[in-house]
Amino acid sequence: MKILSNIEKNKNYWILLFIIIFFIILRAPSLVEPIWYGDEGIYQVIGSAMYEGRQLYKEIWDNKPPLLYITYAIFNGSQFATRSASLLFGVGAVISFFLLAQTLFQQIKHGIKYIPLLSTCIFAFLFGIPLIEGNIANAENFMLFPIITAALLINDTDIFKKPKKLAFAGLLLGISMLYKVVAIFDFTAFFIFLFFFKEQRRIFSTIIKIAPFVIGLVIPILFAFLYFLTTGTFLDFYHASFTQMASYVQYGNSQVVRQGFLIIKLVILGSFLIGLFIKRHKFSLTSLFIFIWLIFSLFNAFFAQRPYTHYMLVLLPSFILYSSLLFQRNTTMPTNIMLIIQKIQITIWILILYLVTSNFNFYNKTASYYQNFISFIFFNKSVPDYQKFFDRNTPRDYELAQFTKSHLKPKDTLFIWGNNAQVYKLTGILPLGRFTVKYHMKANKQTMKETEQIIIIKKPTLIIITSQEDSFPFALTNYTQKFNIKGSLIYERLF
């Protein structure tokens, strides 16, 4: 009752409530989007396959850690249910971000009073709109809540006196890693902050105090390792979750020498941390925490050297906190030095903004996204036109699914050669093998051979070729072309 009484008296919490409602309104259109986003299509099919009893990685495959697929499996691959869960995780992230901003900026005695609310409003806005794919239920959308909550926990002034709280922070980051391995960068940022800046005593004593944080991280990962060992799928899990990432990262970072870009980024990261450690006494703990988290978040976003929009989500919390830090003043510092530092910080802010905007693809239809939704809900915009807004192939996918459902009997099977796994979900039919999309089938000779064997042995009733970029690589003996739906060829087995 005392907590409720404090909330009633504190107008900041009422403003936070309005920010949460604002965030939910921004996200609401995502709940009624058609099934169109390629990665989500894969997750939906995997979720449905796991719901039906298939073993992850061994019988249905993708190259990420298991928790995202488990989340989809809980909801049988339902886009509406999974995005609703993503919305709830988003609300949690907004609340945790507000509490974190409040904790960090109240440590600065001469800061602007409403910075926590203003920064939370900006965070909720950018996370709520589709500009950086806040509307999509990707791994990053689920990771932010536990990561920000962990950041909040370790910024407790007495965190080393609360080992259970520290262990819980590590546990949250371990869970985040099971959504996507790159959460290790957030853990490393927080670990360095705790080890080098939060406590300045003997090394052994500090290690003992930080141990619960590390143990917390290890627990969910160890649990996952043991589970896949007992099911006999450990190598499949390990390859998909970890070793696959190495080749993925290498592709984008090769420059002059193998992993050339990655080496350069590591040198920059290390140099920044060394400089920050040397000058640590000139900064507040708030500034040190934000600087460390920001540089690791930048490293995270640019780690794979790919332009994918949702990679910017991992940078969002620390960048907004850093932006808010620009409005804080340190009155204990001489004015001339303070002005120099502010100019440096603003220059860094501009540089980060330039790097992000020049290296990543933003969703450039944000305003029309809401117009499309309003036109569909209130002004009778046709379903095909509504679907076409998201992707020109979306109406075709729905037509393919409608045709397939009307031509297949309950025990008939389907094989799709293309990168639109969502057609499986729309038809309610699972793929014959463990691969859902063409680029997984074409990964190497072994995956191609595996796919060919699936077609030969299981003899799908229908083969749909949606990709016209290259010729179909397998024999179509005993199949005849029956239909062409907007460029997608449908072959039916003769006998």
Buried (B, 14 or more C-beta within 10 A) or exposed (E): EEEEEEBEEEEBEEBBEEBBEBBBEBBBBBBEBBBBBBBBBBBBBBBBBBBEEBBBBBBBBBBBBBBBBBBBBBBBBBBEBBBBBBBEBBBBBBBBBBBBBBBBBEBBEEBEEEBBBBBBBBBBBBBBBBBBBBBBBBBBBBBBBBBBBBBBBBBBEEBBEBBEBBBBBBBBBBBBBBBBBBBBBBBBBBBBBBBBBBBEEEEEEBEEBBBBBBBBBEBBBEEBBEEBEEBEBBEBBBBBBEEBBEEBBBEBBBEEEEBEBBBEBEEBBEEBBEEBEEEBEEBBBBBBBBBBBBBBBBBBBBBBBBEBBBBBBBBBBBBBBBBBBEEBBBEEBEEEEBEEBBEEBEEBBEEBEEEBEEBBEBBEBEEEBBEBBEBBEEEEBEEBEBBBBBBEBBBBBBBBBEBBEEBBEEEBBBBBBBBBBBBBBBBEBBBBBBBBBBEBBBBEEEBBEBBBEBBEEEBBBBBBBBBEEEEEEBEBEEBEEEBEBEEBBBBBBEE
